[in-house]
Amino acid sequence: MACQAPPPVPLSDAVCRYFRVKHRDMVYLKFILEAYEGTNTMSTVDNVAGIIRIAVMPGFVAEMDDLLAELGRRVTMTPVSWEQEGE
């Protein structure tokens, strides 16, 4: 019997965190966050301003907040608010 992937979690159920980062750090962050498959997704919401969205899946918020705090010690990640959610 083949294993089936669980259905995707809608972004509306995720907890979104927004950060301003340097462009050179975007690839590094994406690489690290992709290693935590199924816990989050990272998207660029404003490439010019360097704004990224990290959507954290329900049940992983505390762990991801710990990881984001650690990553913030390695690269500059300035938390920002983002109002343009229609993406």
N, C-alpha and C positions, 0 to 999 in steps of 0.2 A: 504494500500500500504506500503510495507516494505522500510525502508531507506537503501540506498546502500552507502557503503564507497566510497570515492573518489579514483581514481586510485593512486597507489603509485608514489611518485616523484622519478625519477632516481637520484642516488647519484651524477651523473655528474651535476645535476642542483643545488645541495646543496652547501653551503659554508662550507668548512671543517676547523675546528680549531684543532690543535694538542697540547697536553700538556704532560709533564712528571709529574706523580703523584706517591705518595707512594701507594704500593699495598693495604694497609689497607684502603685507601681512595677511591679506585675504586668502591667498593660496595656502599658506601655512595653516591658518585656522580651518579652512575647508578640509585639508588633509587630516588634521587631528580629529575634527568633529565627525568626519565620515567613518573613522575607526570605531565610533560608538553607534554603529548601525542600529536603527530602530528606535533610538532615543531622541533624535533631533534631526532637523534639516536646517541648513544654512543657505540663505539667499541674499543676493545683493539687491537692495531696494533703491539705492541711488549711487550709481557708480561714480559720478562726478564728485559728490560729497564724501564718498567712502562709507556709506551707511549700509550695514548688514542687518538682516533679521535672522535670529536663531529661534526656530519654533521647537519648543520642547514638548515632547509627548507626555500625556498624563501618566503619572506614576514615576517619572524620572526627574522631576523638577529639582528636588534637593541635591541629587547627584550631579546634575548638570550645572546647578548654581555653584557647587564646589569646584567643578572642572573649570567653569568660566572664571572663577576667582583666581585659580591657579594660572590659567592662560593669561589673565590680566597682569600677572606678575612678570610674564615673559614678553608680552607685546602690549602696546598702548591700545586699550579698548575703552573708549569713553561712552558710558551709557547715554542714550538720547531717547527722547520721546518721538514717536512717529505717528502721524495722524492719517496718512494716506494708505489705509488698509485695503483699498480696492484692487489689490494686485492678484 
